[in-house]
Amino acid sequence: MTKPFEPIVELIGITKQFGAVQALRGVDLNLYPGEVHALVGENGAGKSTLVKILAGIYRPDAGILKIDGKEVELHNPAQARNAGIAVIHQEPTLFPDLNVAENVFMGRHPRDRFGRVDWKRMYQEVERLLASLDVRLNVYTPVQGLAVADQQLVEIAKALSLQSRVLIMDEPTAALSAHEVHQLFTIAKQLRERGVAILFVSHRLEEIFELAERVTVFRDGARVGTAPISELTTEQIIRQMVGRELESLYPKSEVEPGEVILDVKHLTRTGTFEDISFQVRRGEILGFAGLIGAGRTEVARVIFGIDRADAGEIRINGKLVQIHSPKTAMKYGIAYVPEDRHQHGLIMDFSITRNMTLPVLLRQTNVLGLMNQGREREIAQDYSTQLHVRSSGIDQLVKALSGGNQQKVVLAKWLITNPSVLILDEPTRGIDVGSKAEVHRIVSELAGKGLAIILISSDLPEVLAMADRVLVMHEGRVAAEFTHADVDQEKVMFAATGQVSKQ
């Protein structure tokens, strides 16, 4: 497309440092009206820091920020909003107990001539905003009852009510289904046609090729390059992001599966899934594919003892077992890396060491019940080295790590329990391309060491590349099973949507 001569936002030589960490190094970036500009880079490359500078949360140590050609300083988020900059975060920042309309106009309700809140006008205005986006939401609905996708639409309506001219979308699709992503992109394209400048931050390169006109790549706090998306390939972007050739994003080693470790027969949890049967062998990676809501995570939760089954049986090494809790599951050699590492996998204010050793604390105490801190640190250091956790040391808080390194800490936490069955639920969600390759390498090595692995993933290329067999679920049932040699994307999608696979 032909860009207007003047950008709405212009960043020149932006630099930001946190202690010894140089987060941004002389970054230049322009955002033009009516253009979607993608920003990509590995975790820790500086993307979030740049977003927070534009949002008024951080102030740069050096450099110039211009809006409409005029140099400005944004001291707080209110000034950023007044300058026409709005941010849509991965996790919406709304007031859950207030309804849709109240959230859109929070802190600036329309008033009548007596200074009272003009409720009727407020609801009418929000209905008009939503209608202009072709969004059907009840403006009286509390947002706590809305899906993440609908909450993001509320955020967009709020941005429009503020007459924002710059919309920053920071990993907005991480928790959305394919249909919800399509709806979000339709609205983003509408906003682009209205002349809004959109900065789209995402790890999903296929989305960037679908939505963006230009892309800027960050690496180690510096801008590596900016180019029209039409002039780039996926391989070129990845190469710029990681600074090296990725021989393979999916480094899968060939392993001859051994004896059956986990044998599940007719497992049922009423209203969630029904009659699930499968086996996993030593050294085998069994992939679970399916659409969101198909019941994959729910099966994993029952196997790990978080939820109870209503029928069916589980055998470990041929022995019938009753798993009533995660503690029991761990006793039988089962480990579970959950889908949401922040809420269920880590204690964000704990150190790397404390997070890694949580499941085995009792093993590190003496007869008096006192912690053997030396042994605890030794274990954490050993696994940090094995999994290549990038940090300032094992005493660093996990909340200060990148997403990929947080995921490695979760993996280490469960590998320390010495499991024979490892369940991985969306292990690469929300992490960058380079970290994905590292996680895949770790998973392949674990299978090579004899672990039986269940890989649950909505990333279909990941499942197809890494799994020895693929189980496809549809509406709580097993719809199909494929070997690695026979599976392809079309067959999986036919089964996942409840249709008969093409032969």
SULJO-V694421 format. One record per helix or strand of 2 or more residues. SS is the DSSP state (h for helix, s for strand). FROM is the first residue (numbers start at 1). LEN is the number of residues. If there is no record, write none. Layout:
# SULJO-V694421
[[SS,FROM,LEN] [SS,FROM,LEN]]
This chain:
# SULJO-V694421
[[s,9,10] [s,21,11] [s,36,5] [h,47,8] [s,62,6] [s,70,3] [h,77,6] [s,85,4] [h,100,5] [h,119,14] [h,143,3] [h,148,14] [s,166,5] [h,178,16] [s,197,5] [h,205,7] [s,214,6] [s,222,7] [h,229,3] [h,234,9] [s,260,10] [s,273,9] [s,285,6] [h,296,8] [s,311,6] [s,319,3] [h,326,6] [s,334,4] [h,341,5] [h,352,13] [h,373,14] [h,398,3] [h,403,13] [s,421,5] [h,433,16] [s,452,5] [h,460,7] [s,469,6] [s,477,7] [h,489,8]]
